[in-house]
Amino acid sequence: MGRVKDLWFTAAREKTARHPDRGGNKDAKRWQAVWTDPDGNEKTRVFAKKNAAESHWKKMEADAERGEYVDPKAGKELLGPLARKHLRLLSKIGGGTRQQYEGSLGNHVDPAFAHRSVKSVKPSEIVEWLNGPMAPYSASVRQTAFFLLRGTFDLAVADKLRRDNPARSPIVQTPDSADLKPRVLWDIATVWKVIDEHPEPYRAIPVCEVGLGMRQSCAFALAEDDIDFDAMKVTVGRQVVRVDGKYYFKLPKYGKARTVPMGRGVAAYLRGHIEKYPPRPYTLPWMNEDGKIAAKPHTCRPLFRWQGSDPRTRGERIVTANYDKGVWYPATSRAGVGPPPAEKGRRYLSPGRENGSHILRHIFETMLDDGGVSLAGMMEFMGHSRKGQPITIGVYGHVTEETFDRARQAVDGTLFKLRPVESNGTVTELRAAR
């Protein structure tokens, strides 16, 4: 049972309470609130007024009974170490994403909050942070930093370091994507222009992205054994990533392999590529979803490797940075959707985010949507997470063989409309919309 203790008066003293230092410290506090925490430990706090001490111990014990007790000293923990703990506990992110989050903490969250105690941060300060230091950054950068800060305070609330999450206050608005420019999709003729401008050994890469909905990193890691020409399906089971200057194989985004439908046009393109550039075994370390490296490396037979006479690159795996600068930028420039090359050394410039290779995934999704593929089917084939989706999609959104067939028809009927697939399975070499 809680109580209030008079620090200036005890039974051994005179009945008239006296200041302990005979009036030398006018701020000395007389009344001590005493209560018991949920673990049975006695806690105390001193007050200048008796009624304040009385109210405090009653509140502390009432909070303990309701399961809402927060140790007054717990909130003194600094936000910086707690944010790192929150990042360690995020088990469903890959090594590349983890590295990105670490950079976001160091560059954006730490300067404003790492030195602050957990209990000291107010909702208004988070609003000032979003509207001030974070304002010049893109929506995706702001969203990542805010996600990490909000998650850190969620952890603080769960560990009873503070009662509320200031990042979830009604006055704090989650950064949105309103400042992002609407993405204008290419027409199919432009898609084929860009594909045609790729050097022949790499033309099947954008075909996989637009015809199978693969992310670029997954297309680079597509292996011969992933393709089932009999079932007309492709398994997207790995990607190649760069972490701290080293390359690894790992599961696709969200840590889950998936199976996607393969139309006749894509199948013909991949058959032709495999015949001309037979895959050979290639080994890289395997990175688990917790960022740790598996004891046994992973070997597969990737479809795409650097070709040419340069001994430094011949036969090596293809990665984003070199592919973009050496293949994608020139192809989009020659196709008319990217800027002309710089005068010095014919160095090609970026076509911009809106014309990056990720646009091919958007075109794939649009083809499925236009072709009547269900939302559950599109999410499955695109590799989108169903977490947080309505139960109708998350639980009952089944993908059947009819869903696969409809997706194949959508791709063949749209992407290969200008490049019809003949009865023998080959793709007619038309220079569409030249």
Secondary structure as the mmCIF struct_conf table of DSSP 4:
data_model
#
loop_
_struct_conf.conf_type_id
_struct_conf.id
_struct_conf.beg_label_comp_id
_struct_conf.beg_label_asym_id
_struct_conf.beg_label_seq_id
_struct_conf.end_label_comp_id
_struct_conf.end_label_asym_id
_struct_conf.end_label_seq_id
STRN STRN1 ARG A 3 ASP A 6
BEND BEND1 LEU A 7 TRP A 8
TURN_TY1_P TURN_TY1_P1 ALA A 11 ALA A 12
BEND BEND2 ARG A 13 ARG A 13
BEND BEND3 LYS A 15 THR A 16
TURN_TY1_P TURN_TY1_P2 PRO A 20 GLY A 23
BEND BEND4 GLY A 24 GLY A 24
TURN_TY1_P TURN_TY1_P3 LYS A 26 ASP A 27
STRN STRN2 TRP A 31 THR A 36
TURN_TY1_P TURN_TY1_P4 PRO A 38 ASP A 39
BEND BEND5 GLY A 40 GLY A 40
STRN STRN3 GLU A 42 PHE A 47
BEND BEND6 ALA A 48 LYS A 49
HELX_RH_AL_P HELX_RH_AL_P1 LYS A 50 ARG A 66
TURN_TY1_P TURN_TY1_P5 GLY A 67 GLY A 67
TURN_TY1_P TURN_TY1_P6 PRO A 72 LYS A 73
HELX_RH_3T_P HELX_RH_3T_P1 ALA A 74 LYS A 76
BEND BEND7 GLU A 77 GLU A 77
STRN STRN4 LEU A 78 LEU A 78
HELX_RH_AL_P HELX_RH_AL_P2 LEU A 79 LEU A 89
TURN_TY1_P TURN_TY1_P7 SER A 91 LYS A 92
BEND BEND8 ILE A 93 ILE A 93
HELX_RH_AL_P HELX_RH_AL_P3 GLY A 95 SER A 104
HELX_RH_PI_P HELX_RH_PI_P1 LEU A 105 ALA A 114
TURN_TY1_P TURN_TY1_P8 HIS A 115 HIS A 115
BEND BEND9 ARG A 116 ARG A 116
STRN STRN5 SER A 117 SER A 117
HELX_RH_3T_P HELX_RH_3T_P2 VAL A 118 SER A 120
HELX_RH_AL_P HELX_RH_AL_P4 PRO A 123 ASN A 131
TURN_TY1_P TURN_TY1_P9 GLY A 132 PRO A 136
BEND BEND10 TYR A 137 TYR A 137
HELX_RH_AL_P HELX_RH_AL_P5 ALA A 139 ALA A 158
TURN_TY1_P TURN_TY1_P10 ASP A 159 LYS A 160
BEND BEND11 LEU A 161 LEU A 161
BEND BEND12 ARG A 163 ASP A 164
HELX_RH_3T_P HELX_RH_3T_P3 PRO A 166 ARG A 168
BEND BEND13 SER A 169 SER A 169
TURN_TY1_P TURN_TY1_P11 PRO A 170 ILE A 171
HELX_LH_PP_P HELX_LH_PP_P1 GLN A 173 PRO A 175
BEND BEND14 SER A 177 SER A 177
TURN_TY1_P TURN_TY1_P12 ALA A 178 ASP A 179
BEND BEND15 LEU A 180 LEU A 180
HELX_LH_PP_P HELX_LH_PP_P2 LYS A 181 ASP A 187
HELX_RH_AL_P HELX_RH_AL_P6 ILE A 188 ASP A 196
TURN_TY1_P TURN_TY1_P13 GLU A 197 GLU A 197
BEND BEND16 HIS A 198 HIS A 198
HELX_RH_3T_P HELX_RH_3T_P4 GLU A 200 TYR A 202
TURN_TY1_P TURN_TY1_P14 ARG A 203 ARG A 203
HELX_RH_AL_P HELX_RH_AL_P7 ALA A 204 LEU A 212
HELX_RH_AL_P HELX_RH_AL_P8 GLN A 216 PHE A 220
TURN_TY1_P TURN_TY1_P15 ALA A 221 ALA A 221
STRN STRN6 ALA A 223 ALA A 223
HELX_RH_3T_P HELX_RH_3T_P5 GLU A 224 ASP A 226
STRN STRN7 ILE A 227 ASP A 228
TURN_TY1_P TURN_TY1_P16 PHE A 229 MET A 232
STRN STRN8 LYS A 233 VAL A 236
STRN STRN9 GLN A 239 VAL A 243
TURN_TY1_P TURN_TY1_P17 ASP A 244 GLY A 245
STRN STRN10 LYS A 246 LYS A 250
HELX_RH_3T_P HELX_RH_3T_P6 LYS A 253 GLY A 255
STRN STRN11 ARG A 258 PRO A 261
HELX_RH_AL_P HELX_RH_AL_P9 ARG A 264 LYS A 276
BEND BEND17 TYR A 277 TYR A 277
STRN STRN12 TYR A 282 LEU A 284
HELX_LH_PP_P HELX_LH_PP_P3 PRO A 285 PRO A 285
STRN STRN13 TRP A 286 MET A 287
HELX_LH_PP_P HELX_LH_PP_P4 ASN A 288 ASN A 288
TURN_TY1_P TURN_TY1_P18 GLU A 289 ASP A 290
BEND BEND18 GLY A 291 GLY A 291
HELX_LH_PP_P HELX_LH_PP_P5 LYS A 292 LYS A 292
STRN STRN14 ILE A 293 ILE A 293
HELX_LH_PP_P HELX_LH_PP_P6 ALA A 294 ALA A 294
BEND BEND19 ALA A 295 LYS A 296
STRN STRN15 HIS A 298 CYS A 300
STRN STRN16 PRO A 302 PRO A 302
BEND BEND20 LEU A 303 LEU A 303
STRN STRN17 ARG A 305 ARG A 305
BEND BEND21 GLY A 308 SER A 309
TURN_TY1_P TURN_TY1_P19 PRO A 311 GLY A 315
HELX_LH_PP_P HELX_LH_PP_P7 GLU A 316 GLU A 316
STRN STRN18 ARG A 317 ARG A 317
HELX_LH_PP_P HELX_LH_PP_P8 ILE A 318 ILE A 318
HELX_RH_AL_P HELX_RH_AL_P10 THR A 320 TYR A 323
HELX_RH_PI_P HELX_RH_PI_P2 ASP A 324 TRP A 328
HELX_RH_AL_P HELX_RH_AL_P11 TYR A 329 ALA A 335
TURN_TY1_P TURN_TY1_P20 GLY A 336 GLY A 336
BEND BEND22 VAL A 337 GLY A 338
HELX_LH_PP_P HELX_LH_PP_P9 PRO A 339 ALA A 342
BEND BEND23 GLU A 343 GLU A 343
HELX_RH_3T_P HELX_RH_3T_P7 LYS A 344 ARG A 346
HELX_LH_PP_P HELX_LH_PP_P10 ARG A 347 SER A 350
HELX_RH_3T_P HELX_RH_3T_P8 ARG A 353 ASN A 355
BEND BEND24 GLY A 356 GLY A 356
TURN_TY1_P TURN_TY1_P21 SER A 357 HIS A 358
HELX_RH_AL_P HELX_RH_AL_P12 ILE A 359 ASP A 370
TURN_TY1_P TURN_TY1_P22 GLY A 371 GLY A 372
HELX_RH_AL_P HELX_RH_AL_P13 LEU A 375 MET A 382
TURN_TY1_P TURN_TY1_P23 GLY A 383 GLY A 383
TURN_TY1_P TURN_TY1_P24 LYS A 387 GLY A 388
BEND BEND25 GLN A 389 GLN A 389
HELX_RH_AL_P HELX_RH_AL_P14 ILE A 391 GLY A 394
TURN_TY1_P TURN_TY1_P25 VAL A 395 TYR A 396
HELX_RH_AL_P HELX_RH_AL_P15 GLU A 401 THR A 414
TURN_TY1_P TURN_TY1_P26 LEU A 415 PHE A 416
BEND BEND26 LYS A 417 ARG A 419
HELX_LH_PP_P HELX_LH_PP_P11 PRO A 420 PRO A 420
STRN STRN19 VAL A 421 VAL A 421
HELX_LH_PP_P HELX_LH_PP_P12 GLU A 422 GLU A 422
TURN_TY1_P TURN_TY1_P27 SER A 423 ASN A 424
BEND BEND27 GLY A 425 GLY A 425
HELX_LH_PP_P HELX_LH_PP_P13 THR A 426 THR A 426
STRN STRN20 VAL A 427 VAL A 427
HELX_LH_PP_P HELX_LH_PP_P14 THR A 428 THR A 428
TURN_TY1_P TURN_TY1_P28 ALA A 432 ALA A 433
#
